[in-house]
Amino acid sequence: MKVTIAESINKRNDKADVLILPFVESKNGPLAICNIGSFSKIIEPPIKTKDFLGKEGQISFVYFSKEKRIMLLGLGHPDKINPQQMAKFYSIACAALRNCKAESVNIVVPEKLNISKEDIVSSISEAFFLSNYNFDKFKHFEKNETPKYLKSICLIGLKKEDMKIVTKKKVISSAVNLARDLVNNNADEETPAHLAVAAKDLEKVSDKIKVRVFDKKKIEEEKMGLLLAVNKGSDKEPTFIVIEYKGDASSKDHSVIIGKGITYDTGGLSLKPSTSMDTMKCDMSGAAAVLGTIYAISQLNLKKNVTALIPATENSIGSGSYKPGDVYTGMANKSVEVKNTDAEGRLILADAISYAALKIKPNRVINIATLTGACVVALGENIAGFFSNSEEVAKRLEESSKRSGDIIWRMPLFKDYKKQLKSDIADLKNIGDGREAGAITAALFLEDFVNDIPWAHIDIAGPAFLSKPNGLHPTHATGIGVRLLVDFFENLSN
């Protein structure tokens, strides 16, 4: 989608399909929060009839000879508007534009709000870049039918220097859409080997990125017995992917991000219900998020050093499948009794965390994973839970959540629950004693491999793959984690 800017409404492209004018609610009716110039008379009908009141996300169209349509967009009460709300309202506008098959739009940028200009431009740009996404790789269209996408937008009321805000949001949104594409793709295509190819492709976008891919033999040499155990039932060999981004060679500060890469999850011998199986291609959403993050921070040329680790495998069923009740030993030389083969994500993450702690020894580790249904029960589809052993890392993640729009909520690492992970025959077992506190016991399991490194675990089981499209997310896959982590590193002081 092409984006241009114009300093005033008089310099717009008047051949665009739609012109968007922003309004807020007031006691005297909807109030324009931009210079509407000569359009005051043209837009009177829906305002006089009170068909349009400027309420949150309200839309009314007026037909006009030049732009064809003028959209009146309501932003609600001015004191309640924040960047996330604004992005939501403009995503509603984008959906309406796509529905009426508009290809070009002029957007008059709101003024006179208690939000910075940067936040306003960022919110509008992000709304259109993310809402204009679709995954139609497998769809076949009739001759007269084409996908409904916006091809160009013009932001009115900006100066040339404001374009850098738009460009930044385009980069980050492209990274989110990269993650979405990986998650939306067929599981038979998005294999561990293909994730490795996607990672190697990042070397082409920046000379600061180096990628190493461990094959099964190398994984065996590294004694990653937990990753190998999960892979036992699959006909596709595992990979362990190491992506190094060196944005500041002079700095010793180094972060590791880890993404769960279960490219398809049947649950193993602890088989999932059939009704829960069709979305399990999304179980590599953590891996997709860290790939998108590395892409974005490299394109933004952030002066940070970040290594991404992706343990990747299917959790399938076969004659060699790993079995409930058996014990496997991971890279940290800790034995794990497998009580449930559907608690596989924490096993492969444990080996990746061990690799980070033993081989890299970074300043901080953040892992992101579609880990537990318990987290979905606790927080629903729109919020990711997170756990941390570091107040500093937790605070920075919470601040990034508020700025980025990827919503996370801190949950407790309640140490008393760790006794649920005690095993009679191994160092620990991979699930707790019952259904209660499943997200917490999973986090406590991971913490056992951290070696006191500042660490956070983000459980994105709810928001990674929505049951139905919502707001900025026009398809099931959301790419959650990319915006959060990019903001985290952008604001991380060494």
C-alpha positions as semicolon CSV with decimal commas, in nm:
position;residue;x (nm);y (nm);z (nm)
1;M;0,000;0,000;0,000
2;K;0,142;0,335;-0,105
3;V;0,134;0,617;0,151
4;T;0,174;0,984;0,073
5;I;0,123;1,302;0,275
6;A;-0,027;1,644;0,206
7;E;0,006;1,955;0,420
8;S;-0,353;2,070;0,375
9;I;-0,690;1,948;0,253
10;N;-0,658;2,177;-0,048
11;K;-0,353;1,982;-0,165
12;R;-0,512;1,641;-0,145
13;N;-0,569;1,400;-0,430
14;D;-0,935;1,480;-0,498
15;K;-0,970;1,173;-0,720
16;A;-0,945;0,935;-0,424
17;D;-1,240;0,704;-0,366
18;V;-1,305;0,828;-0,011
19;L;-1,221;1,125;0,210
20;I;-1,222;1,056;0,587
21;L;-1,310;1,340;0,826
22;P;-1,273;1,279;1,204
23;F;-1,530;1,386;1,464
24;V;-1,572;1,365;1,841
25;E;-1,883;1,374;2,055
26;S;-1,988;1,703;2,217
27;K;-2,297;1,849;2,386
28;N;-2,384;2,035;2,069
29;G;-2,350;1,734;1,842
30;P;-2,052;1,591;1,653
31;L;-1,753;1,821;1,641
32;A;-1,499;1,810;1,358
33;I;-1,143;1,792;1,492
34;C;-0,980;1,897;1,169
35;N;-1,005;2,174;0,916
36;I;-1,297;2,065;0,699
37;G;-1,280;2,374;0,478
38;S;-1,556;2,391;0,221
39;F;-1,706;2,056;0,323
40;S;-1,921;2,194;0,608
41;K;-2,232;2,225;0,393
42;I;-2,182;1,895;0,214
43;I;-2,167;1,691;0,536
44;E;-2,467;1,859;0,704
45;P;-2,742;1,599;0,623
46;P;-2,637;1,311;0,855
47;I;-2,545;1,560;1,129
48;K;-2,874;1,751;1,114
49;T;-3,078;1,432;1,116
50;K;-2,863;1,299;1,404
51;D;-2,785;0,989;1,201
52;F;-2,423;1,065;1,288
53;L;-2,330;1,163;1,646
54;G;-1,953;1,112;1,647
55;K;-1,974;0,809;1,877
56;E;-1,687;0,560;1,905
57;G;-1,627;0,388;1,572
58;Q;-1,946;0,532;1,418
59;I;-1,938;0,577;1,042
60;S;-2,159;0,773;0,807
61;F;-2,110;0,820;0,432
62;V;-2,193;1,131;0,231
63;Y;-2,173;1,106;-0,146
64;F;-1,965;1,365;-0,330
65;S;-1,871;1,416;-0,692
66;K;-1,493;1,424;-0,649
67;E;-1,395;1,168;-0,386
68;K;-1,719;0,975;-0,456
69;R;-1,775;0,941;-0,080
70;I;-1,693;1,133;0,234
71;M;-1,670;0,919;0,546
72;L;-1,755;1,082;0,877
73;L;-1,567;0,885;1,143
74;G;-1,660;0,906;1,510
75;L;-1,386;0,889;1,773
76;G;-1,612;0,921;2,076
77;H;-1,558;1,147;2,376
78;P;-1,229;1,341;2,334
79;D;-1,118;1,278;2,695
80;K;-1,139;0,901;2,647
81;I;-0,935;0,874;2,327
82;N;-0,595;0,706;2,353
83;P;-0,361;0,570;2,083
84;Q;-0,499;0,214;2,106
85;Q;-0,859;0,334;2,081
86;M;-0,772;0,552;1,785
87;A;-0,609;0,259;1,606
88;K;-0,923;0,056;1,671
89;F;-1,153;0,321;1,521
90;Y;-0,939;0,361;1,210
91;S;-0,927;-0,016;1,168
92;I;-1,308;-0,004;1,162
93;A;-1,281;0,261;0,893
94;C;-1,038;0,047;0,695
95;A;-1,274;-0,251;0,709
96;A;-1,560;-0,033;0,584
97;L;-1,346;0,097;0,298
98;R;-1,249;-0,254;0,193
99;N;-1,612;-0,361;0,212
100;C;-1,713;-0,089;-0,034
101;K;-1,416;-0,181;-0,256
102;A;-1,237;0,151;-0,217
103;E;-0,881;0,149;-0,348
104;S;-0,767;0,497;-0,249
105;V;-0,845;0,720;0,047
106;N;-0,762;1,067;0,176
107;I;-0,739;1,081;0,556
108;V;-0,752;1,415;0,731
109;V;-0,541;1,370;1,044
110;P;-0,721;1,470;1,369
111;E;-0,613;1,778;1,560
112;K;-0,691;1,930;1,902
113;L;-0,665;1,605;2,096
114;N;-0,478;1,526;2,418
115;I;-0,255;1,288;2,224
116;S;0,078;1,370;2,067
117;K;0,097;1,411;1,693
118;E;0,339;1,118;1,678
119;D;0,089;0,891;1,855
120;I;-0,194;1,003;1,627
121;V;0,006;0,939;1,309
122;S;0,140;0,610;1,447
123;S;-0,209;0,486;1,538
124;I;-0,366;0,572;1,203
125;S;-0,073;0,429;1,005
126;E;-0,066;0,108;1,204
127;A;-0,443;0,067;1,176
128;F;-0,431;0,077;0,799
129;F;-0,116;-0,131;0,755
130;L;-0,247;-0,408;0,982
131;S;-0,614;-0,396;0,884
132;N;-0,537;-0,401;0,512
133;Y;-0,389;-0,751;0,552
134;N;-0,546;-1,069;0,423
135;F;-0,430;-1,426;0,370
136;D;-0,573;-1,540;0,038
137;K;-0,294;-1,771;-0,077
138;F;-0,534;-2,063;-0,117
139;K;-0,842;-1,877;-0,245
140;H;-0,953;-1,887;-0,607
141;F;-1,137;-1,583;-0,736
142;E;-1,387;-1,551;-1,017
143;K;-1,285;-1,345;-1,319
144;N;-1,474;-1,038;-1,204
145;E;-1,384;-1,083;-0,838
146;T;-1,061;-0,954;-0,689
147;P;-0,931;-0,928;-0,332
148;K;-1,044;-0,612;-0,157
149;Y;-0,734;-0,413;-0,066
150;L;-0,657;-0,047;-0,030
151;K;-0,383;0,049;-0,273
152;S;-0,305;0,401;-0,158
153;I;-0,370;0,643;0,126
154;C;-0,286;1,009;0,167
155;L;-0,249;1,152;0,518
156;I;-0,355;1,516;0,516
157;G;-0,221;1,772;0,762
158;L;0,134;1,638;0,786
159;K;0,478;1,767;0,697
160;K;0,757;1,583;0,519
161;E;0,936;1,502;0,844
162;D;0,626;1,317;0,969
163;M;0,683;1,055;0,701
164;K;0,947;0,889;0,918
165;I;0,671;0,794;1,166
166;V;0,473;0,632;0,885
167;T;0,781;0,449;0,756
168;K;0,859;0,309;1,099
169;K;0,505;0,177;1,140
170;K;0,518;0,026;0,793
171;V;0,832;-0,170;0,887
172;I;0,683;-0,299;1,213
173;S;0,352;-0,385;1,047
174;S;0,534;-0,570;0,771
175;A;0,705;-0,776;1,042
176;V;0,368;-0,851;1,204
177;N;0,232;-0,957;0,866
178;L;0,536;-1,180;0,811
179;A;0,450;-1,357;1,136
180;R;0,084;-1,379;1,033
181;D;0,175;-1,536;0,700
182;L;0,386;-1,803;0,870
183;V;0,108;-1,891;1,115
184;N;-0,172;-1,886;0,856
185;N;0,018;-2,114;0,619
186;N;-0,046;-2,489;0,593
187;A;0,128;-2,693;0,862
188;D;0,248;-2,935;0,591
189;E;0,435;-2,644;0,434
190;E;0,543;-2,460;0,749
191;T;0,764;-2,743;0,871
192;P;1,071;-2,716;1,095
193;A;1,284;-2,718;0,781
194;H;1,082;-2,435;0,630
195;L;1,111;-2,226;0,945
196;A;1,486;-2,266;0,902
197;V;1,458;-2,139;0,544
198;A;1,254;-1,839;0,663
199;A;1,525;-1,768;0,919
200;K;1,806;-1,796;0,660
201;D;1,617;-1,550;0,440
202;L;1,670;-1,286;0,709
203;E;2,040;-1,284;0,622
204;K;1,936;-1,126;0,291
205;V;1,772;-0,825;0,459
206;S;2,063;-0,724;0,683
207;D;2,435;-0,795;0,699
208;K;2,404;-0,772;1,078
209;I;2,210;-1,100;1,086
210;K;2,378;-1,440;1,095
211;V;2,183;-1,765;1,108
212;R;2,287;-2,114;1,214
213;V;2,058;-2,414;1,180
214;F;2,119;-2,726;1,388
215;D;2,003;-3,047;1,223
216;K;1,903;-3,357;1,418
217;K;2,262;-3,479;1,446
218;K;2,378;-3,146;1,591
219;I;2,077;-3,140;1,826
220;E;2,183;-3,485;1,947
221;E;2,539;-3,359;1,999
222;E;2,403;-3,073;2,210
223;K;2,211;-3,333;2,416
224;M;1,876;-3,162;2,370
225;G;1,691;-3,472;2,480
226;L;1,362;-3,296;2,547
227;L;1,337;-3,152;2,195
228;L;1,433;-3,492;2,054
229;A;1,168;-3,664;2,268
230;V;0,887;-3,445;2,134
231;N;1,008;-3,511;1,779
232;K;1,002;-3,891;1,812
233;G;0,656;-3,936;1,660
234;S;0,714;-3,715;1,355
235;D;0,845;-3,807;1,011
236;K;0,993;-3,456;0,988
237;E;1,327;-3,399;1,156
238;P;1,360;-3,121;1,413
239;T;1,565;-2,806;1,373
240;F;1,715;-2,571;1,628
241;I;1,756;-2,226;1,480
242;V;1,998;-1,961;1,608
243;I;1,958;-1,610;1,465
244;E;2,214;-1,353;1,575
245;Y;2,153;-0,982;1,524
246;K;2,450;-0,763;1,616
247;G;2,328;-0,407;1,607
248;D;2,599;-0,271;1,836
249;A;2,932;-0,448;1,821
250;S;3,075;-0,214;2,084
251;S;2,820;-0,320;2,349
252;K;2,840;-0,628;2,568
253;D;2,468;-0,611;2,644
254;H;2,297;-0,911;2,488
255;S;1,938;-1,033;2,490
256;V;1,794;-1,369;2,391
257;I;1,438;-1,418;2,265
258;I;1,301;-1,769;2,227
259;G;0,997;-1,869;2,022
260;K;0,816;-2,200;2,053
261;G;0,822;-2,371;1,714
262;I;0,573;-2,658;1,728
263;T;0,473;-2,651;1,363
264;Y;0,176;-2,880;1,430
265;D;0,050;-3,018;1,757
266;T;-0,166;-3,328;1,775
267;G;-0,103;-3,355;2,148
268;G;0,100;-3,669;2,085
269;L;-0,028;-3,987;2,252
270;S;-0,218;-3,761;2,495
271;L;-0,429;-3,682;2,189
272;K;-0,620;-3,356;2,162
273;P;-0,996;-3,363;2,095
274;S;-1,071;-3,345;1,722
275;T;-1,247;-3,010;1,768
276;S;-0,922;-2,863;1,904
277;M;-0,700;-2,992;1,626
278;D;-0,775;-2,767;1,329
279;T;-0,607;-2,459;1,476
280;M;-0,291;-2,635;1,588
281;K;-0,084;-2,503;1,300
282;C;-0,072;-2,189;1,517
283;D;0,147;-2,359;1,777
284;M;0,453;-2,201;1,615
285;S;0,322;-1,847;1,673
286;G;0,607;-1,783;1,916
287;A;0,861;-1,878;1,652
288;A;0,685;-1,655;1,399
289;A;0,692;-1,366;1,646
290;V;1,067;-1,384;1,705
291;L;1,133;-1,408;1,330
292;G;0,919;-1,098;1,277
293;T;1,097;-0,921;1,562
294;I;1,443;-0,982;1,420
295;Y;1,325;-0,861;1,080
296;A;1,184;-0,541;1,229
297;I;1,475;-0,448;1,455
298;S;1,718;-0,504;1,170
299;Q;1,518;-0,282;0,935
300;L;1,491;-0,016;1,204
301;N;1,867;-0,056;1,257
302;L;1,831;-0,073;1,634
303;K;2,162;-0,060;1,817
304;K;2,095;-0,371;2,020
305;N;2,239;-0,722;2,025
306;V;1,969;-0,986;2,011
307;T;1,985;-1,359;1,951
308;A;1,666;-1,545;1,862
309;L;1,637;-1,917;1,932
310;I;1,371;-2,140;1,778
311;P;1,337;-2,506;1,880
312;A;1,121;-2,650;1,601
313;T;0,941;-2,980;1,560
314;E;0,602;-3,133;1,507
315;N;0,432;-3,305;1,800
316;S;0,288;-3,595;1,602
317;I;0,175;-3,950;1,657
318;G;0,374;-4,244;1,528
319;S;0,516;-4,579;1,630
320;G;0,810;-4,401;1,789
321;S;0,610;-4,137;1,980
322;Y;0,735;-4,042;2,321
323;K;0,517;-4,191;2,591
324;P;0,343;-4,070;2,906
325;G;0,523;-4,210;3,209
326;D;0,865;-4,221;3,046
327;V;1,161;-4,005;3,150
328;Y;1,379;-3,791;2,922
329;T;1,687;-3,583;2,999
330;G;1,748;-3,241;2,849
331;M;2,050;-3,025;2,776
332;A;2,064;-2,902;3,137
333;N;2,110;-3,265;3,248
334;K;1,777;-3,256;3,431
335;S;1,545;-3,553;3,391
336;V;1,177;-3,496;3,320
337;E;0,897;-3,743;3,372
338;V;0,643;-3,692;3,094
339;K;0,296;-3,713;3,244
340;N;0,124;-3,561;2,941
341;T;0,265;-3,548;2,587
342;D;0,044;-3,247;2,511
343;A;0,258;-3,044;2,751
344;E;0,533;-3,052;2,489
345;G;0,599;-2,681;2,441
346;R;0,764;-2,643;2,779
347;L;0,994;-2,935;2,697
348;I;1,138;-2,784;2,380
349;L;1,155;-2,440;2,543
350;A;1,348;-2,592;2,835
351;D;1,623;-2,707;2,600
352;A;1,628;-2,367;2,427
353;I;1,645;-2,183;2,762
354;S;1,924;-2,419;2,869
355;Y;2,115;-2,341;2,550
356;A;2,082;-1,969;2,621
357;A;2,185;-2,006;2,986
358;L;2,476;-2,244;2,926
359;K;2,615;-2,132;2,589
360;I;2,519;-1,766;2,545
361;K;2,480;-1,636;2,904
362;P;2,289;-1,321;2,804
363;N;2,177;-1,027;3,015
364;R;1,812;-1,132;2,979
365;V;1,595;-1,402;2,822
366;I;1,239;-1,363;2,699
367;N;1,048;-1,661;2,566
368;I;0,714;-1,637;2,389
369;A;0,485;-1,934;2,329
370;T;0,133;-2,059;2,278
371;L;0,184;-2,263;2,591
372;T;-0,130;-2,331;2,796
373;G;-0,504;-2,347;2,757
374;A;-0,513;-2,247;3,124
375;C;-0,391;-1,900;3,029
376;V;-0,679;-1,866;2,783
377;V;-0,924;-1,966;3,056
378;A;-0,772;-1,705;3,288
379;L;-0,736;-1,412;3,047
380;G;-0,940;-1,488;2,735
381;E;-0,842;-1,432;2,373
382;N;-0,733;-1,070;2,389
383;I;-0,473;-1,080;2,665
384;A;-0,144;-1,268;2,694
385;G;-0,021;-1,371;3,037
386;F;0,339;-1,320;3,136
387;F;0,564;-1,426;3,421
388;S;0,904;-1,293;3,522
389;N;1,175;-1,338;3,783
390;S;1,294;-0,981;3,721
391;E;1,113;-0,665;3,826
392;E;1,309;-0,462;3,571
393;V;1,224;-0,689;3,277
394;A;0,861;-0,709;3,391
395;K;0,830;-0,331;3,419
396;R;0,980;-0,276;3,075
397;L;0,747;-0,534;2,919
398;E;0,443;-0,374;3,083
399;E;0,546;-0,032;2,952
400;S;0,598;-0,176;2,604
401;S;0,257;-0,340;2,619
402;K;0,090;-0,006;2,686
403;R;0,276;0,164;2,402
404;S;0,257;-0,114;2,144
405;G;-0,100;-0,237;2,181
406;D;0,002;-0,601;2,238
407;I;-0,179;-0,653;2,567
408;I;-0,009;-0,859;2,838
409;W;-0,092;-0,914;3,204
410;R;0,157;-1,017;3,471
411;M;0,079;-1,337;3,658
412;P;0,248;-1,477;3,971
413;L;0,535;-1,724;3,993
414;F;0,381;-1,870;4,309
415;K;0,661;-2,086;4,447
416;D;0,436;-2,310;4,658
417;Y;0,293;-2,455;4,337
418;K;0,634;-2,585;4,236
419;K;0,586;-2,888;4,459
420;Q;0,328;-3,003;4,204
421;L;0,619;-3,063;3,963
422;K;0,794;-3,310;4,193
423;S;0,839;-3,655;4,043
424;D;0,899;-3,987;4,217
425;I;1,127;-4,109;3,940
426;A;1,283;-3,796;3,784
427;D;1,408;-3,450;3,874
428;L;1,069;-3,304;3,784
429;K;0,758;-3,379;3,581
430;N;0,616;-3,175;3,295
431;I;0,272;-3,092;3,440
432;G;0,120;-3,015;3,777
433;D;-0,110;-3,240;3,978
434;G;-0,441;-3,114;3,840
435;R;-0,608;-2,862;3,612
436;E;-0,567;-2,575;3,856
437;A;-0,300;-2,308;3,798
438;G;-0,179;-2,476;3,480
439;A;-0,028;-2,156;3,337
440;I;0,165;-2,096;3,660
441;T;0,305;-2,447;3,692
442;A;0,415;-2,432;3,326
443;A;0,602;-2,108;3,397
444;L;0,759;-2,256;3,710
445;F;0,876;-2,552;3,503
446;L;1,052;-2,317;3,259
447;E;1,203;-2,110;3,539
448;D;1,384;-2,421;3,662
449;F;1,613;-2,398;3,355
450;V;1,690;-2,023;3,365
451;N;1,991;-2,028;3,602
452;D;1,891;-1,697;3,767
453;I;1,922;-1,497;3,444
454;P;1,664;-1,213;3,428
455;W;1,383;-1,381;3,239
456;A;1,025;-1,349;3,126
457;H;0,783;-1,601;2,981
458;I;0,494;-1,472;2,766
459;D;0,203;-1,711;2,714
460;I;0,020;-1,606;2,396
461;A;-0,213;-1,906;2,373
462;G;-0,518;-1,678;2,373
463;P;-0,437;-1,388;2,138
464;A;-0,210;-1,568;1,888
465;F;-0,493;-1,716;1,682
466;L;-0,837;-1,564;1,730
467;S;-1,162;-1,756;1,695
468;K;-1,285;-1,479;1,466
469;P;-1,124;-1,167;1,314
470;N;-1,127;-0,864;1,543
471;G;-1,019;-0,500;1,513
472;L;-0,667;-0,468;1,377
473;H;-0,666;-0,840;1,303
474;P;-0,870;-0,925;0,990
475;T;-0,762;-1,291;0,997
476;H;-0,722;-1,545;1,275
477;A;-0,343;-1,512;1,310
478;T;-0,248;-1,187;1,486
479;G;0,132;-1,180;1,491
480;I;0,119;-1,088;1,860
481;G;0,455;-1,033;2,022
482;V;0,624;-0,853;1,735
483;R;0,507;-0,504;1,828
484;L;0,569;-0,575;2,197
485;L;0,926;-0,700;2,153
486;V;1,024;-0,434;1,899
487;D;0,910;-0,164;2,142
488;F;1,092;-0,341;2,426
489;F;1,423;-0,335;2,241
490;E;1,372;0,013;2,102
491;N;1,337;0,147;2,457
492;L;1,593;-0,081;2,622
493;S;1,887;0,117;2,756
494;N;2,213;-0,076;2,770
